[in-house]
Amino acid sequence: EIAKDQKRAYQITEDLLNNFQKLSDKNKSKFLAVIIPEPMNIYNLHNEFFKNYARAKKEDYDFLKAEKQLKEILEKNKIAYLDLSDEFEKYAQGKSEYPDCGNIFGDHFCDFPDFN
């Protein structure tokens, strides 16, 4: 059931992106999708996630799956996109060319509710 829902969600995403592209083309403007990465991936908070969700198993999770599938949709439909993942990773490591852009996620990006 989950796989069916995920497939439907990605189809809706693809349809919406294609509609945005068609609208942009109709208005003779450019459309650019921007990928903003998940903080958990940028700051490598996977262990924190599994600590807070003790019943979760690492082998059951691919935290990059949504991003990968989004890129597949964009490339398949020839929609221009800008992936900010590398720049966010550089920023998190203190290696960005833009060190003064501020703390984008604030101090609350890793507050997981405790369901245990």
C-alpha positions as CSV (number, residue, x, y, z in Angstrom):
1,E,0.0,0.0,0.0
2,I,2.8,2.4,0.8
3,A,4.6,1.7,-2.5
4,K,1.3,2.4,-4.3
5,D,0.9,5.7,-2.5
6,Q,4.5,6.7,-3.2
7,K,4.1,5.9,-6.9
8,R,1.0,8.0,-7.0
9,A,2.7,10.9,-5.2
10,Y,5.6,10.9,-7.7
11,Q,3.2,10.8,-10.6
12,I,1.4,13.8,-9.1
13,T,4.7,15.5,-8.7
14,E,5.7,14.8,-12.3
15,D,2.3,16.1,-13.6
16,L,2.7,19.3,-11.5
17,L,6.2,19.9,-12.7
18,N,5.2,19.4,-16.3
19,N,2.3,21.8,-15.9
20,F,4.6,24.4,-14.5
21,Q,6.9,23.9,-17.5
22,K,4.0,24.2,-20.0
23,L,2.8,27.3,-18.3
24,S,6.2,28.8,-18.4
25,D,6.5,27.9,-22.1
26,K,3.1,29.4,-22.8
27,N,4.2,32.7,-21.2
28,K,7.6,32.6,-22.9
29,S,9.4,32.5,-19.6
30,K,11.9,30.1,-18.1
31,F,11.1,27.5,-15.5
32,L,13.8,26.3,-13.1
33,A,13.2,23.8,-10.3
34,V,15.4,24.2,-7.3
35,I,16.3,21.2,-5.1
36,I,16.9,22.2,-1.5
37,P,18.4,19.2,0.4
38,E,17.0,17.6,3.5
39,P,18.9,18.9,6.6
40,M,19.2,15.3,7.9
41,N,21.4,14.5,4.8
42,I,23.4,17.7,4.9
43,Y,24.2,17.4,8.6
44,N,24.4,13.6,8.6
45,L,21.8,13.2,11.3
46,H,20.8,9.7,10.4
47,N,22.2,8.2,13.7
48,E,20.2,10.8,15.6
49,F,17.0,9.7,13.8
50,F,17.7,6.0,14.6
51,K,18.4,6.8,18.2
52,N,15.0,8.6,18.5
53,Y,13.2,5.9,16.6
54,A,14.6,2.7,18.1
55,R,12.4,0.4,16.1
56,A,13.5,1.8,12.8
57,K,16.1,-0.3,10.9
58,K,18.9,1.4,8.8
59,E,18.5,-1.1,6.0
60,D,14.8,0.0,5.5
61,Y,15.7,3.7,4.8
62,D,17.1,5.5,1.8
63,F,17.2,9.1,2.9
64,L,18.2,10.2,-0.6
65,K,15.4,8.3,-2.4
66,A,13.0,11.3,-2.8
67,E,15.8,13.5,-4.1
68,K,17.0,10.8,-6.5
69,Q,13.4,10.2,-7.8
70,L,12.9,14.0,-8.2
71,K,16.0,14.3,-10.3
72,E,14.9,11.3,-12.4
73,I,11.5,13.1,-13.0
74,L,13.3,16.4,-13.9
75,E,15.8,14.7,-16.3
76,K,13.2,12.5,-17.9
77,N,11.0,15.5,-18.7
78,K,13.9,17.8,-19.6
79,I,13.1,20.3,-16.9
80,A,15.9,22.5,-15.9
81,Y,16.9,22.3,-12.3
82,L,19.5,23.6,-9.8
83,D,20.6,21.2,-7.1
84,L,21.8,23.1,-4.1
85,S,23.0,19.9,-2.2
86,D,26.7,20.4,-2.8
87,E,26.7,24.0,-1.8
88,F,24.7,23.2,1.4
89,E,27.2,20.5,2.2
90,K,30.1,22.9,1.8
91,Y,28.3,25.4,4.0
92,A,27.7,22.7,6.7
93,Q,31.4,21.9,6.6
94,G,32.5,25.5,6.8
95,K,33.9,25.4,3.2
96,S,31.3,27.5,1.4
97,E,32.3,30.5,-0.7
98,Y,29.3,32.2,0.9
99,P,30.1,31.9,4.7
100,D,27.9,34.9,5.7
101,C,24.5,33.5,4.5
102,G,23.4,32.7,8.0
103,N,22.0,29.6,9.7
104,I,19.4,28.5,7.3
105,F,17.9,25.8,9.4
106,G,18.1,27.6,12.8
107,D,18.7,25.6,15.9
108,H,15.7,23.3,15.6
109,F,16.4,21.2,12.5
110,C,17.1,18.1,14.5
111,D,14.3,18.2,17.1
112,F,12.7,14.8,16.6
113,P,9.7,13.9,18.6
114,D,10.2,11.0,21.0
115,F,7.7,8.2,20.1
116,N,9.4,5.5,22.2
